[in-house]
Amino acid sequence: MNSEYQIELVEKYIGNTATNEEVKEFEKLLREDEAMKEFYLHMKSHIIAIQNVARKEMLEELKSIEERLPVLNLEKPTRKIKWIGWTIAAAACVAGMIWAIGFLIPDRATKYDRIYASYYEPYRNLVTAYNRSGDSAVTIKEQALTSYTQGDYNKAIEKLQHIKYSDQDAVIHFYLANAYMATGKMKEAQDNFLKVLSGDTLFIDQTKWFLALSYMKSNKLNETREFLSELTNHENAYKTKAKEMLNIINSNQ
């Protein structure tokens, strides 16, 4: 079983989105594989920490996005959203806004900027345990990812750049790319994401998702379609959102 699939399986299990077959498979792995059990417990505790810290900031961001939308005189059906963690609920909250954005905003660049803002959120730090102050972080990598978790992306970039790493170090490139993306530096983000794809099998689907978003932000729709299409061709955590975004892009040409 490859590491990419294992990460997705853990995410789906924690988020209560796994199928019955996936639940059985994962629980069997937990019983038989100590390394998987340790990784699961680490990831679960880390996500809970991030939820507690980031929920308020995410809700404020969603409120800010909503305030920037045009006033619509449309009746909208009421939807019930099952709260299964702030990352999933946030995506569900903004999904209903996307179609209105795509059709009502005339300026193409602004339109895709708003779609990007509705879908984009920085990828969470799954590598190091969450440390609020950063005082006990020993290595530069731990310090960098603590800054990343706290939302201090410029400091994270500065520290990650001081780490000696190879082009094959997917973790460093992935989080460096995410930090660049969070600060609006799409070219630098894309360069590092592409190194992830060329050097490792870790974070492949995640990288394609963020590359698609970064190319949309850069108004490079052919590249956006390419990576979104790849994500729709197999089961992964981004398949549904990738289909949504493809529909939005294709309906606005």
Protein Blocks (a to p, Z undefined) as FASTA:
>chain_A
ZZklmmmmmmmmmnopacfklmmmmmmmmmmmmklmmmmmmmmmmmmmmmmmmmmmmmmm
mmmmmmmpccddbdddddddddebjklmmmmmmmmmmmmmmmmpmblklmmmmmmmmmgc
cdddfkbccdfklmmpmblmlmmmmmmmnopaklmmmmmmmpccdfklmklmmmmmmmmm
mnopaklmmmmmmmmmmmocehklmmmmmmmmmmmmnopaklmmmmmmmmmmpccfklmm
mmmmmmmmmmmZZ
